[in-house]
Amino acid sequence: MTTGTPDDLERLWTPHRMAYIKEDRAGDHDEPTGCPFCRAPGLPDEDSLVVARGDLVFAVLNLYPYNPGHLMVCPYRHVADYTELTAEETVELATFTQTAMRVIRRASGAHGFNLGMNQGSVAGAGIAAHLHQHIVPRWGGDTNFMPVVGRTKVLPQLLGDTRKLLASVWD
Protein backbone atom coordinates (compact mmCIF):
# COMPACT_ATOMS: atom_id res chain seq x y z
CA MET A 1 0.00 0.00 0.00
CA THR A 2 1.31 3.46 -0.81
CA THR A 3 0.74 6.69 1.04
CA GLY A 4 -2.68 8.14 0.33
CA THR A 5 -4.17 4.90 -0.99
CA PRO A 6 -7.71 4.47 0.39
CA ASP A 7 -8.05 1.47 2.71
CA ASP A 8 -11.64 1.88 3.95
CA LEU A 9 -10.48 2.67 7.51
CA GLU A 10 -11.62 5.71 9.45
CA ARG A 11 -8.87 7.71 11.18
CA LEU A 12 -9.19 9.21 14.64
CA TRP A 13 -6.36 11.70 15.05
CA THR A 14 -5.25 12.25 18.65
CA PRO A 15 -1.96 14.15 18.45
CA HIS A 16 -2.17 15.14 22.13
CA ARG A 17 -1.46 11.48 22.99
CA MET A 18 2.06 11.80 21.55
CA ALA A 19 3.15 13.64 24.72
CA TYR A 20 2.10 10.58 26.73
CA ILE A 21 3.78 8.13 24.37
CA LYS A 22 7.07 10.05 24.45
CA GLU A 23 6.96 10.94 28.16
CA ASP A 24 9.55 9.38 30.46
CA ARG A 25 7.23 7.95 33.10
CA ALA A 26 10.08 6.17 34.84
CA GLY A 27 11.04 9.40 36.62
CA ASP A 28 11.96 9.55 40.29
CA HIS A 29 8.61 10.02 42.01
CA ASP A 30 10.02 8.83 45.33
CA GLU A 31 11.16 12.34 46.19
CA PRO A 32 8.65 15.22 46.40
CA THR A 33 10.75 17.27 43.95
CA GLY A 34 10.12 14.65 41.24
CA CYS A 35 6.50 13.96 42.14
CA PRO A 36 3.79 15.52 39.95
CA PHE A 37 1.30 15.31 42.84
CA CYS A 38 3.64 17.35 45.03
CA ARG A 39 4.27 19.92 42.28
CA ALA A 40 0.62 20.36 41.20
CA PRO A 41 -0.62 22.36 44.22
CA GLY A 42 2.14 24.95 43.69
CA LEU A 43 0.95 25.72 40.15
CA PRO A 44 -2.11 27.68 39.00
CA ASP A 45 -5.18 25.44 38.89
CA GLU A 46 -5.53 25.85 35.11
CA ASP A 47 -1.96 24.62 34.56
CA SER A 48 -2.03 21.77 37.07
CA LEU A 49 -5.64 20.70 36.34
CA VAL A 50 -6.50 21.05 40.05
CA VAL A 51 -10.28 21.15 40.40
CA ALA A 52 -10.63 21.78 44.14
CA ARG A 53 -8.40 22.27 47.18
CA GLY A 54 -9.05 21.25 50.74
CA ASP A 55 -6.98 21.65 53.89
CA LEU A 56 -5.25 18.26 53.61
CA VAL A 57 -6.16 16.92 50.13
CA PHE A 58 -6.91 18.22 46.65
CA ALA A 59 -8.79 16.96 43.58
CA VAL A 60 -6.97 16.95 40.24
CA LEU A 61 -7.91 15.70 36.79
CA ASN A 62 -6.01 12.70 35.53
CA LEU A 63 -3.72 13.87 32.74
CA TYR A 64 -4.33 10.57 30.90
CA PRO A 65 -7.97 9.83 31.77
CA TYR A 66 -9.82 6.56 31.33
CA ASN A 67 -13.05 8.54 30.85
CA PRO A 68 -14.01 12.23 30.73
CA GLY A 69 -14.00 13.67 34.25
CA HIS A 70 -11.52 11.10 35.64
CA LEU A 71 -10.37 12.75 38.86
CA MET A 72 -7.89 11.81 41.53
CA VAL A 73 -7.93 12.91 45.16
CA CYS A 74 -4.45 13.27 46.61
CA PRO A 75 -3.13 14.27 50.02
CA TYR A 76 -0.79 17.25 49.93
CA ARG A 77 1.61 15.22 52.02
CA HIS A 78 3.95 12.94 50.05
CA VAL A 79 2.81 9.58 51.43
CA ALA A 80 2.67 6.28 49.56
CA ASP A 81 0.45 3.97 51.56
CA TYR A 82 -3.17 4.37 52.68
CA THR A 83 -2.19 3.14 56.16
CA GLU A 84 0.18 6.12 56.49
CA LEU A 85 -2.62 8.70 56.28
CA THR A 86 -3.60 10.49 59.46
CA ALA A 87 -7.19 10.15 60.65
CA GLU A 88 -7.84 13.72 59.47
CA GLU A 89 -6.40 13.04 56.00
CA THR A 90 -8.48 9.87 55.71
CA VAL A 91 -11.69 11.75 56.53
CA GLU A 92 -10.98 14.59 54.11
CA LEU A 93 -9.98 12.14 51.35
CA ALA A 94 -13.29 10.30 51.82
CA THR A 95 -15.28 13.55 51.90
CA PHE A 96 -13.56 14.81 48.73
CA THR A 97 -14.32 11.51 47.02
CA GLN A 98 -18.01 11.86 47.88
CA THR A 99 -18.06 15.48 46.72
CA ALA A 100 -16.29 14.57 43.47
CA MET A 101 -18.93 11.95 42.73
CA ARG A 102 -21.73 14.46 43.35
CA VAL A 103 -20.01 17.10 41.21
CA ILE A 104 -19.40 14.74 38.29
CA ARG A 105 -23.00 13.47 38.42
CA ARG A 106 -24.29 17.05 38.39
CA ALA A 107 -21.92 18.19 35.64
CA SER A 108 -22.13 15.21 33.30
CA GLY A 109 -24.84 12.80 34.44
CA ALA A 110 -22.49 9.89 35.17
CA HIS A 111 -24.40 6.64 35.70
CA GLY A 112 -21.80 5.08 37.99
CA PHE A 113 -18.17 5.20 39.12
CA ASN A 114 -15.05 3.14 39.51
CA LEU A 115 -13.22 4.15 42.68
CA GLY A 116 -9.84 2.84 43.62
CA MET A 117 -6.28 3.10 44.83
CA ASN A 118 -3.46 1.07 43.36
CA GLN A 119 -1.09 0.52 46.26
CA GLY A 120 2.42 -0.09 44.92
CA SER A 121 3.76 -0.41 41.40
CA VAL A 122 3.02 -4.16 41.37
CA ALA A 123 -0.64 -3.26 41.91
CA GLY A 124 -0.63 -0.92 38.92
CA ALA A 125 0.20 2.43 40.52
CA GLY A 126 1.89 4.65 37.95
CA ILE A 127 3.05 6.97 40.70
CA ALA A 128 3.35 4.59 43.64
CA ALA A 129 5.20 7.03 45.91
CA HIS A 130 2.23 9.41 46.31
CA LEU A 131 -1.16 8.02 47.28
CA HIS A 132 -4.05 8.97 45.02
CA GLN A 133 -7.69 7.85 44.90
CA HIS A 134 -9.11 7.46 41.37
CA ILE A 135 -12.69 8.54 40.68
CA VAL A 136 -13.63 7.36 37.20
CA PRO A 137 -17.12 8.26 35.95
CA ARG A 138 -18.94 5.61 33.94
CA TRP A 139 -21.90 5.69 31.57
CA GLY A 140 -23.95 2.91 30.06
CA GLY A 141 -22.25 1.93 26.80
CA ASP A 142 -19.01 3.82 27.50
CA THR A 143 -17.08 0.63 26.77
CA ASN A 144 -18.01 0.30 23.14
CA PHE A 145 -16.08 -0.94 20.12
CA MET A 146 -13.45 1.83 20.29
CA PRO A 147 -11.53 0.57 23.34
CA VAL A 148 -12.44 -3.08 22.82
CA VAL A 149 -11.65 -3.42 19.11
CA GLY A 150 -9.81 -0.22 18.25
CA ARG A 151 -7.85 -0.01 21.52
CA THR A 152 -8.66 3.72 21.48
CA LYS A 153 -10.51 5.84 24.02
CA VAL A 154 -12.53 8.76 22.69
CA LEU A 155 -12.62 11.77 25.01
CA PRO A 156 -15.12 14.39 23.85
CA GLN A 157 -13.76 17.34 25.84
CA LEU A 158 -10.38 18.99 26.37
CA LEU A 159 -8.93 18.59 29.88
CA GLY A 160 -8.88 22.34 30.49
CA ASP A 161 -12.58 22.56 29.65
CA THR A 162 -13.36 19.57 31.89
CA ARG A 163 -11.40 21.16 34.76
CA LYS A 164 -13.26 24.45 34.33
CA LEU A 165 -16.66 22.70 34.28
CA LEU A 166 -16.01 20.56 37.35
CA ALA A 167 -14.42 23.43 39.30
CA SER A 168 -17.46 25.65 38.63
CA VAL A 169 -19.84 22.94 39.85
CA TRP A 170 -17.60 22.16 42.87
CA ASP A 171 -17.91 25.74 44.08
PyMOL commands that set and color helices and strands:
alter all, ss='L'
color gray80, all
select helices_A, chain A and resi 17-22+32-34+36-42+45-48+82-84+87-108+121-123+145-148+159-170
alter helices_A, ss='H'
color red, helices_A
select strands_A, chain A and resi 50-53+57-61+71-75+112-116+133-138
alter strands_A, ss='S'
color yellow, strands_A
deselect
rebuild
show_as cartoon
